[in-house]
Amino acid sequence: MPGVRAGGRTEERRRRRAARRHTMAALASAVVAAGAATGVIAAGADDGGRTTALPDTTASPVLEPLPAVPTPTASPSASAPAAPSPSPSRTPRRSPAPKRSSAPAVSAGLYRHPQSQVLDWVGAHRDDPRRPLIESRIAAQPAAVWFPAHNPGAVTGQVRGVTSAAAAAGRTPVLVPYAIPDRDCGGASEGGAPSLDAYDGWIADFAAGLGSGPVIVILEPDAIALSDCLSAAQRDARFASLARAGRTLHAANPRAEVYFDGGHSGWHSAAKQAAALREAGAATSGDGIFTNVSNFHSTADETAYARRVLAALGGPPGLGAVIDTSRNGNGAPEEGEWCDPAGRALGRAPTTATGLTGIDAYLWVKLPGESDGCKGSAGSFTPDYAYELATG
């Protein structure tokens, strides 16, 4: 029985991936004006999301107004969790002296949500000398939409609001369900559903909003790589729930591409990460892995690492990887520096046309300029930091 199911899933995956690549090729030929701005939002951010945008809970693609974004000199008021890492290392702010004037190419295939913290700041600070560069290099790029709240009954409409708007625009959204129980092992991003049973139900509600168009799902960042704090039984239960989540998402929308947590090249060995991914059903319930979310490792390092993980995972054929390139333009900082480190830069623009076998996309999962918790409140848009990345 398991062998029959795996074979069926492989054929399903091949058909799904072929359909997605055909769609992406068509979308990539479209011409997109760089002036349309968007970035990461966090749906239902009342649960401590990474940003503060709050989408409507109906099927409408229109979102509720964002909270005010602080000026460059005010203390940020937004609060959201930072990525788990060692103790922060604070760095001085750089004065705004532009080094670049041209914007990176904008992907025609990926969906750019019309509301975000960065767009809200851009609209409120038209006379700020940093605004043109932040607008053209960050706000104009498509980025992921996070769903960090365990909000059964509301999440379906929130997801549908994004996917329906993306479908109407002929683009592919990137969605991040982020509500696994014991999230972040009690760290800054703690939270999530109260139990795995509750999480299973929430994922079913999430999946109900996926629609029928192409969609990329970044399933629970850190849920696999950061699971050593759990007991063996808790880890097994979490991994079983992630496998169920992958199946649920595919059943709701066969065109969904679901990627499982691959950590990053500076964390676990490829063999260790692949073993955990296998236990979590990435090979049978997913379409591949994601790496480098909210981190800084270079695209070359992540490409090599992702390929090693996929090779160790051992198939089936067609599994791929997506890499978060939002802040990795200068590679990783010194060891131990993780919190808004100085000297970083924007990475490659989001695209599904990487030109590399096995690397399905470069994505901006973490929106550049949203603080890790040192230059501003964790998750808040911090213009000084955004400007550093845009000129780095």
Rosetta blueprint (number, residue, H / E / L):
1 M L
2 P H
3 G H
4 V H
5 R H
6 A H
7 G H
8 G H
9 R H
10 T H
11 E H
12 E H
13 R H
14 R H
15 R H
16 R H
17 R H
18 A H
19 A H
20 R H
21 R H
22 H H
23 T H
24 M H
25 A H
26 A H
27 L H
28 A H
29 S L
30 A L
31 V L
32 V L
33 A L
34 A L
35 G L
36 A L
37 A L
38 T L
39 G L
40 V L
41 I E
42 A E
43 A L
44 G L
45 A H
46 D H
47 D H
48 G L
49 G L
50 R L
51 T L
52 T L
53 A L
54 L L
55 P L
56 D L
57 T L
58 T L
59 A L
60 S L
61 P L
62 V L
63 L L
64 E L
65 P L
66 L L
67 P L
68 A L
69 V L
70 P L
71 T L
72 P L
73 T L
74 A L
75 S L
76 P L
77 S L
78 A L
79 S L
80 A L
81 P L
82 A L
83 A L
84 P L
85 S L
86 P L
87 S L
88 P L
89 S L
90 R L
91 T L
92 P L
93 R L
94 R L
95 S L
96 P L
97 A L
98 P L
99 K L
100 R L
101 S L
102 S L
103 A L
104 P L
105 A L
106 V L
107 S L
108 A L
109 G L
110 L E
111 Y L
112 R L
113 H L
114 P L
115 Q L
116 S L
117 Q H
118 V H
119 L H
120 D H
121 W H
122 V H
123 G H
124 A H
125 H L
126 R L
127 D L
128 D L
129 P L
130 R L
131 R H
132 P H
133 L H
134 I H
135 E H
136 S H
137 R H
138 I H
139 A H
140 A L
141 Q L
142 P L
143 A L
144 A L
145 V E
146 W E
147 F E
148 P L
149 A L
150 H L
151 N L
152 P L
153 G L
154 A L
155 V H
156 T H
157 G H
158 Q H
159 V H
160 R H
161 G H
162 V H
163 T H
164 S H
165 A H
166 A H
167 A H
168 A H
169 A H
170 G L
171 R L
172 T E
173 P L
174 V E
175 L E
176 V E
177 P E
178 Y L
179 A L
180 I L
181 P L
182 D L
183 R H
184 D H
185 C H
186 G H
187 G L
188 A L
189 S L
190 E L
191 G L
192 G L
193 A L
194 P L
195 S L
196 L H
197 D H
198 A H
199 Y H
200 D H
201 G H
202 W H
203 I H
204 A H
205 D H
206 F H
207 A H
208 A L
209 G L
210 L L
211 G L
212 S L
213 G L
214 P L
215 V E
216 I E
217 V E
218 I E
219 L L
220 E L
221 P L
222 D L
223 A L
224 I L
225 A L
226 L L
227 S L
228 D L
229 C L
230 L L
231 S L
232 A H
233 A H
234 Q H
235 R H
236 D H
237 A H
238 R H
239 F H
240 A H
241 S H
242 L H
243 A H
244 R H
245 A H
246 G H
247 R H
248 T H
249 L H
250 H H
251 A H
252 A H
253 N L
254 P L
255 R L
256 A E
257 E E
258 V E
259 Y E
260 F E
261 D E
262 G L
263 G L
264 H L
265 S L
266 G L
267 W L
268 H L
269 S L
270 A H
271 A H
272 K H
273 Q H
274 A H
275 A H
276 A H
277 L H
278 R H
279 E H
280 A L
281 G L
282 A H
283 A H
284 T H
285 S H
286 G L
287 D L
288 G E
289 I E
290 F E
291 T E
292 N L
293 V L
294 S L
295 N L
296 F L
297 H L
298 S L
299 T H
300 A H
301 D H
302 E H
303 T H
304 A H
305 Y H
306 A H
307 R H
308 R H
309 V H
310 L H
311 A H
312 A H
313 L H
314 G L
315 G L
316 P L
317 P L
318 G L
319 L L
320 G E
321 A E
322 V E
323 I E
324 D E
325 T L
326 S L
327 R L
328 N E
329 G L
330 N L
331 G L
332 A L
333 P L
334 E L
335 E L
336 G L
337 E L
338 W L
339 C L
340 D L
341 P L
342 A L
343 G L
344 R L
345 A E
346 L L
347 G L
348 R L
349 A L
350 P L
351 T E
352 T L
353 A L
354 T L
355 G L
356 L L
357 T L
358 G L
359 I E
360 D E
361 A E
362 Y E
363 L E
364 W L
365 V L
366 K L
367 L L
368 P L
369 G L
370 E E
371 S L
372 D L
373 G L
374 C L
375 K L
376 G L
377 S L
378 A L
379 G L
380 S L
381 F E
382 T L
383 P H
384 D H
385 Y H
386 A H
387 Y H
388 E H
389 L H
390 A H
391 T H
392 G L
